[in-house]
Protein backbone atom coordinates (compact mmCIF):
# COMPACT_ATOMS: atom_id res chain seq x y z
CA UNK A 1 0.00 0.00 0.00
CA UNK A 2 2.83 2.38 0.88
CA UNK A 3 4.71 1.69 -2.35
CA UNK A 4 1.52 1.99 -4.39
CA UNK A 5 0.91 5.47 -2.97
CA UNK A 6 4.46 6.61 -3.72
CA UNK A 7 4.41 5.09 -7.21
CA UNK A 8 1.25 7.08 -7.91
CA UNK A 9 3.21 10.24 -7.13
CA UNK A 10 6.45 9.39 -8.96
CA UNK A 11 5.28 6.93 -11.60
CA UNK A 12 7.11 3.68 -12.37
CA UNK A 13 10.50 5.39 -12.08
CA UNK A 14 9.79 6.15 -8.42
CA UNK A 15 10.45 2.64 -7.09
CA UNK A 16 13.79 3.57 -5.53
CA UNK A 17 12.18 6.54 -3.86
CA UNK A 18 9.38 4.34 -2.58
CA UNK A 19 11.81 1.89 -1.04
CA UNK A 20 13.74 4.68 0.64
CA UNK A 21 10.60 6.24 2.08
CA UNK A 22 8.87 3.03 3.13
CA UNK A 23 10.09 3.19 6.73
CA UNK A 24 9.08 6.86 6.89
CA UNK A 25 5.51 6.20 5.80
CA UNK A 26 5.25 3.30 8.25
CA UNK A 27 5.65 5.49 11.33
CA UNK A 28 2.34 5.50 13.19
CA UNK A 29 2.89 8.65 15.27
CA UNK A 30 5.61 10.81 13.64
CA UNK A 31 5.51 13.47 16.35
CA UNK A 32 7.20 11.09 18.80
CA UNK A 33 9.42 9.21 16.35
CA UNK A 34 12.61 10.68 17.83
CA UNK A 35 11.71 9.42 21.27
CA UNK A 36 10.59 6.02 19.95
CA UNK A 37 13.86 5.34 18.18
CA UNK A 38 16.00 6.62 21.02
CA UNK A 39 14.01 4.66 23.63
CA UNK A 40 14.60 1.41 21.75
CA UNK A 41 18.34 2.07 21.62
CA UNK A 42 18.51 2.96 25.30
CA UNK A 43 16.42 0.00 26.48
CA UNK A 44 18.76 -2.35 24.60
CA UNK A 45 21.63 -0.88 26.62
CA UNK A 46 19.76 -1.18 29.89
CA UNK A 47 18.99 2.54 30.35
CA UNK A 48 21.17 5.54 31.07
CA UNK A 49 21.92 6.97 34.54
CA UNK A 50 20.53 10.45 35.33
CA UNK A 51 22.38 13.06 33.26
CA UNK A 52 24.30 15.85 34.96
CA UNK A 53 23.54 19.49 34.03
CA UNK A 54 26.04 21.23 31.76
CA UNK A 55 28.01 24.32 32.73
CA UNK A 56 28.81 27.10 30.26
CA UNK A 57 32.03 25.48 29.06
CA UNK A 58 30.31 22.12 28.52
CA UNK A 59 27.50 23.79 26.52
CA UNK A 60 30.04 25.41 24.20
CA UNK A 61 31.83 22.09 23.85
CA UNK A 62 28.55 20.32 22.96
CA UNK A 63 27.67 22.87 20.27
CA UNK A 64 31.19 22.60 18.83
CA UNK A 65 30.90 18.81 18.85
CA UNK A 66 27.62 18.96 16.89
CA UNK A 67 29.32 21.12 14.25
CA UNK A 68 32.54 19.13 14.10
CA UNK A 69 30.83 15.76 13.74
CA UNK A 70 28.82 16.90 10.69
CA UNK A 71 31.71 18.70 9.00
CA UNK A 72 34.17 17.15 6.58
CA UNK A 73 37.55 18.68 5.84
CA UNK A 74 37.17 17.52 2.24
CA UNK A 75 34.14 17.04 -0.02
CA UNK A 76 30.75 15.47 0.57
CA UNK A 77 28.04 13.99 -1.66
CA UNK A 78 24.77 12.29 -0.80
CA UNK A 79 21.56 11.22 -2.50
CA UNK A 80 18.36 12.56 -0.95
CA UNK A 81 14.69 11.73 -1.36
CA UNK A 82 12.26 14.47 -0.35
CA UNK A 83 8.56 13.87 0.28
CA UNK A 84 6.31 16.93 0.62
CA UNK A 85 2.83 16.76 2.13
CA UNK A 86 0.42 19.69 1.92
CA UNK A 87 -3.21 19.89 2.93
CA UNK A 88 -5.67 19.36 0.06
CA UNK A 89 -2.84 18.61 -2.38
CA UNK A 90 -1.26 15.46 -3.77
CA UNK A 91 1.96 14.31 -2.14
CA UNK A 92 5.11 15.20 -4.06
CA UNK A 93 8.27 13.08 -4.02
CA UNK A 94 11.57 14.39 -5.38
CA UNK A 95 15.08 13.05 -5.79
CA UNK A 96 18.19 15.23 -5.58
CA UNK A 97 21.94 15.04 -5.12
CA UNK A 98 23.61 17.23 -2.49
CA UNK A 99 27.23 18.29 -2.93
CA UNK A 100 29.32 20.10 -0.29
CA UNK A 101 32.83 21.47 -0.05
CA UNK A 102 32.99 22.32 3.64
CA UNK A 103 36.46 23.87 3.55
CA UNK A 104 35.12 26.64 1.28
CA UNK A 105 31.51 26.76 2.60
CA UNK A 106 30.14 25.67 -0.78
CA UNK A 107 26.88 23.80 -1.32
CA UNK A 108 24.94 22.55 -4.34
CA UNK A 109 21.55 20.81 -4.53
CA UNK A 110 20.72 19.33 -7.95
CA UNK A 111 17.24 17.88 -8.55
CA UNK A 112 17.13 14.73 -10.70
CA UNK A 113 13.52 13.50 -10.31
CA UNK A 114 10.70 13.88 -11.21
CA UNK A 115 11.12 15.01 -14.80
CA UNK A 116 9.40 18.34 -14.11
CA UNK A 117 12.09 19.20 -11.52
CA UNK A 118 15.11 17.71 -13.30
CA UNK A 119 17.97 20.16 -13.74
CA UNK A 120 16.72 22.67 -11.17
CA UNK A 121 19.16 23.46 -8.45
CA UNK A 122 20.63 25.65 -5.75
CA UNK A 123 24.19 26.91 -5.42
CA UNK A 124 25.64 28.55 -2.32
CA UNK A 125 28.92 30.36 -2.93
CA UNK A 126 30.47 33.29 -1.08
CA UNK A 127 27.60 33.08 1.44
CA UNK A 128 25.01 33.81 -1.28
CA UNK A 129 22.28 31.31 -2.20
CA UNK A 130 21.27 31.11 -5.86
CA UNK A 131 18.48 29.13 -7.54
CA UNK A 132 18.63 27.98 -11.17
CA UNK A 133 15.58 27.19 -13.32
CA UNK A 134 16.49 25.41 -16.59
CA UNK A 135 13.07 26.28 -17.99
CA UNK A 136 13.94 29.96 -18.12
CA UNK A 137 17.73 29.61 -18.04
CA UNK A 138 17.84 32.23 -15.27
CA UNK A 139 19.47 32.48 -11.86
CA UNK A 140 17.77 34.18 -8.93
CA UNK A 141 19.26 35.07 -5.57
CA UNK A 142 17.40 33.57 -2.61
CA UNK A 143 17.34 34.21 1.14
CA UNK A 144 18.00 31.80 3.99
CA UNK A 145 14.22 31.41 4.35
CA UNK A 146 13.95 29.86 0.87
CA UNK A 147 11.71 26.77 0.81
CA UNK A 148 13.97 24.32 -1.03
CA UNK A 149 12.02 22.86 -3.95
CA UNK A 150 8.83 24.37 -2.53
CA UNK A 151 9.02 22.08 0.53
CA UNK A 152 9.29 22.84 4.25
CA UNK A 153 13.06 22.33 4.10
CA UNK A 154 15.67 25.10 4.18
CA UNK A 155 19.27 25.39 2.99
CA UNK A 156 20.58 24.58 6.48
CA UNK A 157 18.86 21.17 6.44
CA UNK A 158 21.27 20.02 3.71
CA UNK A 159 24.40 21.96 4.66
CA UNK A 160 27.09 21.50 7.31
CA UNK A 161 26.25 22.65 10.82
CA UNK A 162 27.53 26.12 11.83
CA UNK A 163 25.83 26.55 15.21
CA UNK A 164 28.91 27.73 17.12
CA UNK A 165 29.70 30.28 14.41
CA UNK A 166 26.17 31.66 14.09
CA UNK A 167 24.54 31.34 17.54
CA UNK A 168 25.08 31.89 21.26
CA UNK A 169 23.83 28.99 23.38
CA UNK A 170 22.14 28.90 26.79
CA UNK A 171 21.52 25.77 28.84
CA UNK A 172 17.90 25.07 29.83
CA UNK A 173 18.33 21.77 31.66
CA UNK A 174 17.63 18.08 31.16
CA UNK A 175 14.23 17.09 29.70
CA UNK A 176 12.70 13.81 28.67
CA UNK A 177 11.78 12.89 25.09
CA UNK A 178 9.63 9.90 25.85
CA UNK A 179 11.98 7.90 28.07
CA UNK A 180 15.13 9.50 26.69
CA UNK A 181 17.13 12.13 28.53
CA UNK A 182 18.04 15.17 26.45
CA UNK A 183 19.98 18.34 27.12
CA UNK A 184 17.78 21.28 26.13
CA UNK A 185 19.61 24.32 24.73
CA UNK A 186 18.29 27.68 23.52
CA UNK A 187 20.30 29.32 20.75
CA UNK A 188 20.04 32.99 19.74
CA UNK A 189 21.61 34.34 16.58
CA UNK A 190 24.75 36.45 16.85
CA UNK A 191 24.63 40.07 15.74
CA UNK A 192 25.08 40.56 12.00
CA UNK A 193 24.58 36.89 11.08
CA UNK A 194 21.98 36.01 8.41
CA UNK A 195 20.02 32.84 9.27
CA UNK A 196 16.56 31.52 8.47
CA UNK A 197 15.39 31.78 12.10
CA UNK A 198 16.99 33.85 14.91
CA UNK A 199 16.08 31.48 17.73
CA UNK A 200 16.51 27.70 17.90
CA UNK A 201 15.76 25.25 20.71
CA UNK A 202 17.68 21.95 20.59
CA UNK A 203 17.21 18.66 22.41
CA UNK A 204 20.45 16.63 22.34
CA UNK A 205 20.71 13.01 23.44
CA UNK A 206 22.65 13.06 26.73
CA UNK A 207 24.41 9.84 25.76
CA UNK A 208 25.40 10.31 22.12
CA UNK A 209 25.22 14.10 21.86
CA UNK A 210 23.20 13.80 18.64
CA UNK A 211 20.39 16.29 18.05
CA UNK A 212 17.01 14.54 18.36
CA UNK A 213 14.67 17.51 18.12
CA UNK A 214 14.97 21.09 16.88
CA UNK A 215 12.42 23.91 17.03
CA UNK A 216 12.90 27.18 15.15
CA UNK A 217 11.31 30.53 16.02
CA UNK A 218 10.75 33.80 14.15
CA UNK A 219 11.93 37.13 15.60
CA UNK A 220 8.39 37.63 16.93
CA UNK A 221 8.76 34.50 19.05
CA UNK A 222 6.35 32.46 16.93
CA UNK A 223 7.22 28.79 16.48
CA UNK A 224 7.78 28.13 12.76
CA UNK A 225 9.17 24.60 12.34
CA UNK A 226 9.85 21.45 14.32
CA UNK A 227 12.51 19.01 13.07
CA UNK A 228 13.05 15.45 14.33
CA UNK A 229 16.24 13.48 13.58
CA UNK A 230 15.89 10.12 15.34
CA UNK A 231 18.65 8.19 13.55
CA UNK A 232 22.16 9.18 12.53
CA UNK A 233 24.72 7.59 10.21
CA UNK A 234 28.49 7.98 10.16
CA UNK A 235 31.25 7.31 7.66
CA UNK A 236 35.01 7.55 8.06
CA UNK A 237 36.60 10.41 6.14
CA UNK A 238 40.14 9.96 4.86
CA UNK A 239 40.64 13.73 4.59
CA UNK A 240 39.30 14.42 8.09
CA UNK A 241 40.78 11.25 9.64
CA UNK A 242 37.57 10.92 11.63
CA UNK A 243 33.89 10.06 11.15
CA UNK A 244 31.40 12.39 9.46
CA UNK A 245 27.86 12.18 10.88
CA UNK A 246 24.57 12.94 9.09
CA UNK A 247 20.92 12.26 9.93
CA UNK A 248 19.46 9.24 8.17
CA UNK A 249 16.04 10.88 8.04
CA UNK A 250 14.80 14.40 8.82
CA UNK A 251 11.13 14.90 9.68
CA UNK A 252 10.06 18.55 9.28
CA UNK A 253 6.71 19.86 10.53
CA UNK A 254 5.28 23.22 9.53
CA UNK A 255 4.00 24.82 12.74
CA UNK A 256 2.23 27.65 10.90
CA UNK A 257 0.37 25.65 8.26
CA UNK A 258 -0.61 22.72 10.44
CA UNK A 259 -0.78 19.46 8.51
CA UNK A 260 2.04 20.35 6.12
CA UNK A 261 5.26 18.39 6.48
CA UNK A 262 8.39 17.26 4.67
CA UNK A 263 10.50 14.14 5.05
CA UNK A 264 14.12 13.99 3.84
CA UNK A 265 15.83 10.60 3.50
CA UNK A 266 19.63 10.73 3.05
CA UNK A 267 21.34 7.80 1.32
CA UNK A 268 24.78 6.77 0.01
CA UNK A 269 27.08 9.30 1.69
CA UNK A 270 30.26 9.67 -0.39
CA UNK A 271 33.29 11.56 0.99
CA UNK A 272 35.64 11.17 -1.97
CA UNK A 273 37.01 14.33 -3.67
CA UNK A 274 34.70 16.01 -6.19
CA UNK A 275 35.87 17.64 -9.42
CA UNK A 276 37.41 21.06 -8.88
CA UNK A 277 34.99 23.11 -11.01
CA UNK A 278 31.76 21.53 -9.75
CA UNK A 279 30.62 24.43 -7.55
CA UNK A 280 29.98 26.83 -10.43
CA UNK A 281 26.91 28.11 -12.22
CA UNK A 282 28.26 26.74 -15.51
CA UNK A 283 28.50 23.19 -14.12
CA UNK A 284 24.97 23.21 -12.73
CA UNK A 285 23.59 24.61 -15.99
CA UNK A 286 25.32 21.84 -17.93
CA UNK A 287 23.37 19.16 -16.05
CA UNK A 288 20.10 20.10 -17.77
CA UNK A 289 21.40 20.10 -21.35
N, C-alpha and C positions, 0 to 999 in steps of 0.2 A: 504493500500500500504506500509506504514511504517513497520507494523508488518510482512507483507509478506517478505520484504527485510531482516529483522533481523532473521526471522525463517530460511531463506535460508542460513544464516551464521551459526546459532546455531543448526538447526534441530528442531524437535518438542519439545525438552526439553528446548528450548530457549525462551518460552513464557514469563516467568517472566522477563527475560532480556529485551525482546521487550517492555513490559509494562513500565519498568523503563526508557527506552531510548526513549519512544515515544515523550515526550515533547522536548527532545534534537533534534531529527531528524526534528521536526516541525518548528524549528527556521529558518526563511527565510534568515536573514543576520547575521550569528554568530559573525562577527567581531564587531558588535555593541550591542550584547546581554546584556552586563553589563549595558550599558547606557539605553537600552530599559526597563529593569526590574526596574532599580533605578528611572527612570523618572516616571513610572507608580505609584510607591510608593510615590514619592514626590508630584505628582499632586494630589493624593488623600488627602494629608495633606495640600494642598494649597500652596506648594512651601516653600523653605527655604530662610531666609534672607542671604545677602552676608556674606560669611565666613571670619573670621579674620585670618591673617597670624599667624603662630606658631613660638614662640621663641625656643631657644635651649632646654630649660627645657620641653616645651610642646611637642617637637618632641620626646625626650627621653621617655616621659610619654606615647605618642601614640604608640611607638614601644613596650614598655613594656605591654601596654594594649592588643595589638594584640597577643602577646605571652601568656599572662595570660588567655585570654578568650578561647584559644584553648587547654590549658593545663588542665589535670585532676590530682588531687593529688593521685588518685587511679588508677584503670585499665580502659581500653577502648576497645570496640569491635564494628566493623561495617561491614556491607556487602557492597561490591562495585561491580559495573558493569563497565567494561572498553571496550570502542569501539575504535578500531584503524583503521584509514583510511590512505592508502598509494596509491600514483599514480600507475596506471596500475596493481593494485593488488585487490583481493577481500577484502571486509571489514572483520575484525575479531572482535568478541565479546567474552569477557571473564568474568567470575565471580570469585571473590576472597573474602576472609575474612581477615580483618586487625585487628591485636591485638596490643595493646600498654600498656606498664607499664611506665608511664611518670616519676614516682619517681626514676626509675633506668635507664632511657633513653633506654628502650628496645622496639623493634618493630619486628613484624612478619607479613608477607604477605603470605597467603596460597591460592593457586589457586584451585578451585573446578570444574570449567567448562571452556571450553569443555573437553571432555575425554582426548584429546591429551595433555592438560596442567594440568590435575588433579594430585595433589600431589607435584607439583613444588612449590618452595617457597623461600622466603628471610628471613633472620634472622639478626637483628642488635643487637649485644651485645658488650659491652666494646668498643664502637665507631668503631667497625669493621662490615662491611656489607658482609654477606655470602649468596650465592645462592646454593640451593639444587636441583639436577635433579634426580628424582627417577628412570629414565631410566638407568642411569649409577651408581646410588648409591653414587655419589661423591659430595663433597662440594667444591665450588670455591670462593675465596675472590674477591669481587667486589669493584669498586671505587664509589664515590658519583655521577659520571657521568653515572652510569649504567642505561640503558633504561629498566625499569621494564617491564618484560614480552615482551620485544621487541617493546614496545610502545614509545610514546614521553614523558611518565611520568618518574619522578625520585623519589628516596626514600623520599625526602622532601615533595612531594605532598601528601604522606600518613601519615607522622609523625607529631608530635607536632611542633609548631613554636618555633624557637630559634633565632629570629632576633637580639634581644638585646645582646645575648651572642656571636653571630658570626659576627655581622656587626656594623660599625659606620654609623650613619644616618645624612644626610644633607637636609635641607628644600629647596625646589625649588619654592614653591608658590602654589597658588590655580589655578587649571585648570578645564575645563569643559569636562565631558564625556557625550556627548549629551547635555541634559539640567541639568545634575547633577554636583554639585560642588564637587571637590575632592582635597584633599591635596596631592601634588606630593612630594615624598621623593626619594633621591638617596642614596643607601646603598653601602658601600664598605667593603669588608671582612677585618676582623682584622688579624694582623700578626700571622702566625702560625696556622690558622684555616683552616681545609680542608672542602671545600664546592664544589658543582657542578659548580657554576658560581661566580666569584669574585665581580661582580657588579650587583645590582638589582635596578630597578626603580619601585616604588609602587605608585598607586593612591588609596587613602583611602577616603571613603565617609565622608564628613565633618560633617554629622549628626550622623551616627551610628558608625563611626570609622572602619567599615569593609573594608577589601581590596577588591576592585572591579577589579583592573587590575594590572598585574605584568609582567615586562619585564626583561629578564635575559641576561647578556652580558658576552662574553669570555674575557680573559685577553687582547686580541688584540683590544677590543672595539666593536667587531662584535656582533650584536643582534642575539641571538640563539633561544629563545623561548618567546612567549607571552601567558600568562595565564589570563583567565577571570573567575571571581567567582561572578556572579550576585546575587545569593540567598544564605542565610545562615540559618542554623537551630541551635537550642539550646536545651539542656536538663539539668535539675537540677541534680547535683552530690551530693550524700549524703556525700561522703568522702571530697569533696572540699567545701561543703556548699555554692555552687554558681553554676551558669550555665556554661556548657561547649559548646563552639560554634564550628561548622564545616561547610564548604561549602556544599550545597546540590548537586551542580554540578560544576565540574571544566572543562573548555574548554581550551585545550592546542594546540597551533599552532606552528609548526616547521617553523622557520624563515629562515632556511638554505635550506631545501628541501621543497620549496613552494608547497602547496597542501596536505601535510601530516599533520594529526591532530589526537588528541586523546581526547575522552570525558570520564570523570569519574563521575559516579553517585553514591552517598553515601546514604545508606539506613539503617534503623533500628539500630541507635546508642544505644549501651548498656554499661552502666557504672558500672555494678555490678562486684564484685571481680572475677578474673580469677584464675584457679588452679595454685598453687605455682610453679610447674615444667614445665609450658607451654613454657617458653622462653628458650628452649634447643634444640640442634640438634636432640637428641633422640626423643623428642615429635614430631617434624616436620616430621622426617623420618617415625614415626609410622602411620601417616595419609595416607600414600600411600600403606600400607600393606593390 
